[in-house]
């Protein structure tokens, strides 16, 4: 993204927010924290068996914070909140954080506001790995993850590794080469997925359910494995916000500023791919979170990665937690349906602005 485009994006912030520019990020951070707290409380309180909000707050305060609160809730409510819903909500928040951070990183690296965490073939690699895992007649569980989840994680990482390796061999501009290679590899993997689905027989429904994403199988064990991976990748990405800002000016300009472009781009690409693969292993494929959330935050605070990245992580966590809550209220819908209902119209809106000649 050039300086002119970045400035246009910053100038395109909604005029309805009558806040000084210096206070707007702080206000958004406060709103994000309140939304996150609300998502946590309502996420563990509501469901097929509702637990009163007052009991939920008291239960969490007693069991998690050790506050001396009198027990006024039944034992069944404690099991529902602590063993079933709390790990699910926290997994949704971790996944939302990962996807939003990865989306913001890829959009900055590729200087393309329509990029998402799956732009380099991550989704196709993960989907093919999961489908193959379902067809292998072997029961395997490692640290709470089945063979399907393990192969999805490996497939996502392998797909991006192949894309990066092949793109370095091209003679085109590096960014163009990465995008074109990602499209080609993703198409090839999608063909493999189609063949796998054709041969899947009775496993076809499971593959479709995975492709739409779900937190119905979330557990503490899975969260304790996936969360450190997401945390490590997030720390790496947040710690390179200045490098991402420099890359937004163009690779030549960034190099003149003293940035080791190749190394920083590889580190950011690896970190974004790692958190995406971890999110895929935890929840399946959930679209539009990495596209919608970073772009909305960018419209409000501009393209400065030092503000964009942490705010995107905050709103990504609350957005996906609320989406999962809405998905399980009528029963157990795949959460990807909810995010698609919200994200697809927004994506069309972005395309319309782009075709009309407005800055994204």
Secondary structure, DSSP 8 states (H G I E B T S, - for coil): --HHHHHHHHHTS-TT--S-HHHHHHHHHHHHHHHHHHHHHHHHH-SSS---HHHHHHHHHHHHH-------S-HHHHHIIIIIIHHHHHHHHHHHHHHHHHHHHHHHHHT-TT--TTTTSHHHHHHHHHHHHHHS----EETTEEHHHHHHHHHHHHHHHHHHHHHTT-SS-HHHHHHHHHHHHHHHHHHHHHHHHHH-GGGHHHHHHHHH---TT--HHHHHHHHHHHHHHHHHHHHTHHHHHHHHT-HHHHHHTT--HHHHHHHHHHHHHHHHHHHHHHH----SHHHHHHHHHHHHH-S-HHHHHHHHHHHHHHHHHHHHHHHHHSS---HHHHHHHHHHHHHHHHHHHHHTT---
